[in-house]
Amino acid sequence: MSPYEYTAAVEYHRRAKELAGYARFHDANNFAKQAQKMAAAAKTVAQKRTKNRALPIFDPNDASLFITRDGLVKRKSSLEFDTEKPPMLDAEKPPLTGPIDQKGGAK
């Protein structure tokens, strides 16, 4: 699955057909070549992701995922990103404010 490369290839192809309709053949040829490049890139990325069983969609909110230089989405080891503190670790600390009066504010 390579949605960005595929979409780019489709849009370049659409633009090439549009320019050819206006008899701008040189520009249409350039867009068609770019569409071919993006289609080849889409095929390559999709094959790599299928072969390596990488996740097809990168979630930027998930700290365990990263993108390699080859465009693959991989998951980090849990030891590298797990910085969660044990529960109730800071529960024993006293409050930072002074004594509270009857109205709800600090004295």
C-alpha positions as CSV (number, residue, x, y, z in Angstrom):
1,M,0.0,0.0,0.0
2,S,1.5,3.3,-1.1
3,P,-1.3,5.9,-1.1
4,Y,0.8,9.0,-1.6
5,E,2.8,7.7,-4.5
6,Y,-0.3,6.2,-6.2
7,T,-2.3,9.5,-5.8
8,A,0.6,11.5,-7.2
9,A,0.8,9.2,-10.2
10,V,-2.9,9.4,-10.9
11,E,-2.9,13.2,-10.7
12,Y,0.2,13.6,-12.9
13,H,-1.5,11.3,-15.5
14,R,-4.8,13.3,-15.3
15,R,-2.8,16.5,-15.8
16,A,-0.9,15.0,-18.8
17,K,-4.2,14.1,-20.5
18,E,-5.6,17.5,-19.8
19,L,-2.6,19.3,-21.3
20,A,-2.6,17.0,-24.4
21,G,-6.2,18.1,-24.9
22,Y,-5.0,21.7,-25.2
23,A,-2.3,20.6,-27.7
24,R,0.5,21.3,-25.2
25,F,2.2,18.1,-26.0
26,H,5.7,18.9,-24.6
27,D,4.2,19.7,-21.2
28,A,1.9,16.7,-21.4
29,N,4.9,14.5,-22.1
30,N,6.7,15.8,-19.0
31,F,3.7,15.1,-16.8
32,A,3.4,11.6,-18.3
33,K,7.0,10.9,-17.5
34,Q,6.5,12.1,-13.9
35,A,3.4,9.9,-13.7
36,Q,5.5,6.9,-14.8
37,K,8.1,7.6,-12.1
38,M,5.6,7.9,-9.4
39,A,3.8,4.7,-10.5
40,A,7.1,2.9,-10.3
41,A,7.8,4.4,-6.9
42,A,4.3,3.3,-5.7
43,K,5.0,-0.3,-6.9
44,T,8.4,-0.4,-5.2
45,V,7.1,1.0,-1.8
46,A,4.1,-1.4,-1.9
47,Q,6.3,-4.4,-2.6
48,K,8.7,-3.4,0.2
49,R,5.9,-3.0,2.7
50,T,4.3,-6.3,1.8
51,K,7.6,-8.2,1.9
52,N,8.8,-6.8,5.3
53,R,5.3,-6.9,6.8
54,A,5.6,-3.3,7.8
55,L,2.6,-1.2,8.9
56,P,1.1,0.4,5.8
57,I,0.0,3.6,7.7
58,F,2.3,5.7,9.8
59,D,0.6,7.2,12.9
60,P,2.6,10.3,14.1
61,N,1.0,10.0,17.5
62,D,2.4,6.5,18.1
63,A,5.9,6.9,19.6
64,S,6.8,3.3,18.7
65,L,6.6,3.8,14.9
66,F,9.3,5.3,12.7
67,I,10.0,5.5,9.0
68,T,13.2,4.1,7.6
69,R,15.3,5.6,4.8
70,D,13.7,3.1,2.4
71,G,10.2,4.4,3.2
72,L,9.2,1.5,5.4
73,V,7.2,1.9,8.6
74,K,8.7,-0.1,11.5
75,R,8.0,-0.5,15.2
76,K,10.7,0.3,17.8
77,S,11.5,-2.0,20.6
78,S,9.4,-1.3,23.7
79,L,12.6,-0.7,25.7
80,E,13.6,2.3,23.5
81,F,10.4,4.4,24.0
82,D,8.8,3.1,27.2
83,T,9.3,5.9,29.7
84,E,6.1,5.4,31.7
85,K,6.5,5.7,35.4
86,P,5.0,3.1,37.7
87,P,1.5,4.1,39.0
88,M,1.3,6.0,42.3
89,L,5.0,7.0,42.3
90,D,4.3,10.7,42.9
91,A,1.2,10.2,45.1
92,E,3.2,10.5,48.3
93,K,4.4,14.1,47.6
94,P,2.8,16.8,49.8
95,P,0.8,19.5,48.0
96,L,2.8,22.6,46.8
97,T,0.4,25.2,48.2
98,G,0.1,26.3,51.8
99,P,-2.9,25.7,54.1
100,I,-6.3,26.3,52.4
101,D,-8.9,28.5,54.2
102,Q,-12.6,28.0,54.3
103,K,-13.2,30.0,51.1
104,G,-11.0,27.7,49.0
105,G,-8.0,29.9,48.6
106,A,-4.6,29.8,50.2
107,K,-3.9,31.9,53.3
